[in-house]
């Protein structure tokens, strides 16, 4: 599978149709429509419809089109994937899975995508997966996650939730602690990069 450009990335809340529409004209290689953190629980359902509409309309030329679904510890994930891929799979490049902790979670998404593609008559395997590493267990398993599916295109670091999972004492995302004699993120970023390079995908 050819790797799609991701030099610059822009997140857009899926609950805001106006912002989703504007995103097509913004100077970014990748636009990801976010169904996770930026969407309140009561707005999840309508946000899926917004994503389907915007992917099927307008001009997305030159942009990698990604949807970030909710993580697998929630009740929303499977319906996010089914609604978006059935409704706009032909106009979707990747699904971003947040808070990935094990290879099995990636394999679950791969299987669900395959089933939907087969039912909808879409090319099987064309839709990629972006795996977001956001906690200690995900980092421990990052190499297995990177090799979990041929759909994997990118391994992403999510610093805010990672800091919370590690009880890192800072209110600023990505900020270094003055009490720690070094950069604690150096190991994290290098481990993610190592796994991505070993698999031949982007980090």
HUMO-V261617 format. One record per residue. RES is the residue in one letter. SS is DSSP state (a for helix, b for strand, c for the rest). PHI is phi in whole degrees, 0 to 359 (none if undefined). PSI is psi as a letter, one per 20 degrees, with the letter a starting at -180 (999 if undefined). Layout:
RES/SS/PHI/PSI
RES/SS/PHI/PSI
This chain:
X/c/none/p
X/c/293/q
X/c/280/p
X/c/273/q
X/c/296/p
X/c/215/l
X/c/290/h
X/c/225/q
X/b/227/q
X/b/230/p
X/b/264/p
X/b/230/p
X/b/297/p
X/c/288/i
X/c/275/i
X/c/243/n
X/a/301/h
X/a/296/g
X/a/293/h
X/a/299/g
X/a/295/g
X/a/293/h
X/a/301/h
X/c/299/h
X/c/262/j
X/c/274/q
X/c/280/m
X/c/219/q
X/c/287/h
X/b/233/p
X/b/244/p
X/b/242/p
X/b/277/o
X/b/262/o
X/c/263/i
X/c/266/d
X/c/299/h
X/c/274/i
X/c/241/p
X/c/294/q
X/a/308/g
X/a/288/i
X/a/254/j
X/a/302/g
X/a/295/g
X/a/293/h
X/a/296/h
X/a/300/g
X/a/296/h
X/a/300/g
X/a/295/g
X/a/302/g
X/a/298/g
X/a/288/h
X/a/291/h
X/c/272/i
X/c/237/r
X/c/76/a
X/c/243/o
X/c/255/j
X/c/304/p
X/c/82/j
X/c/244/q
X/b/276/p
X/b/260/o
X/b/231/q
X/b/238/p
X/b/267/o
X/b/273/r
X/c/282/q
X/c/282/r
X/c/286/i
X/c/273/i
X/c/256/r
X/c/271/i
X/c/265/i
X/a/302/g
X/a/298/h
X/a/288/h
X/a/304/g
X/a/295/g
X/a/298/g
X/a/297/g
X/a/290/g
X/a/286/h
X/a/294/h
X/a/276/h
X/a/213/k
X/a/302/h
X/a/291/i
X/a/244/k
X/c/236/p
X/c/266/g
X/b/212/q
X/b/249/p
X/b/265/p
X/b/255/o
X/c/278/r
X/c/52/l
X/c/291/p
X/c/245/h
X/c/218/r
X/a/298/h
X/a/299/h
X/a/293/h
X/a/294/g
X/a/295/h
X/a/301/g
X/a/295/g
X/a/302/g
X/a/297/g
X/a/296/g
X/a/299/g
X/a/299/g
X/a/297/g
X/a/294/g
X/a/302/g
X/a/295/g
X/a/294/h
X/a/271/i
X/c/73/k
X/c/270/q
X/c/296/p
X/c/289/p
X/c/94/i
X/c/289/h
X/c/283/p
X/b/273/r
X/b/234/p
X/b/250/p
X/b/259/p
X/b/258/p
X/b/266/o
X/c/224/j
X/c/206/r
X/a/297/g
X/a/294/g
X/a/298/g
X/a/294/h
X/a/299/h
X/c/255/j
X/a/297/h
X/a/293/g
X/a/297/h
X/a/297/g
X/a/299/h
X/c/261/j
X/c/288/h
X/c/203/q
X/c/293/i
X/c/282/i
X/b/300/p
X/b/243/h
X/b/210/q
X/b/249/p
X/b/243/q
X/b/262/p
X/c/250/n
X/a/291/h
X/a/296/g
X/a/291/h
X/a/296/g
X/a/300/g
X/a/295/g
X/a/294/h
X/c/263/j
X/c/56/l
X/c/282/p
X/c/279/n
X/c/204/q
X/c/261/i
X/c/249/p
X/c/299/p
X/c/83/i
X/c/286/q
X/c/273/q
X/c/275/p
X/c/294/i
X/c/271/i
X/c/255/p
X/c/278/m
X/c/160/a
X/c/251/o
X/a/293/i
X/a/278/i
X/a/300/g
X/a/297/g
X/a/299/g
X/a/295/h
X/a/291/h
X/a/294/g
X/a/295/g
X/a/298/g
X/a/300/g
X/a/295/g
X/a/295/g
X/a/294/h
X/a/298/h
X/a/276/i
X/c/82/k
X/c/238/r
X/b/274/q
X/c/237/999
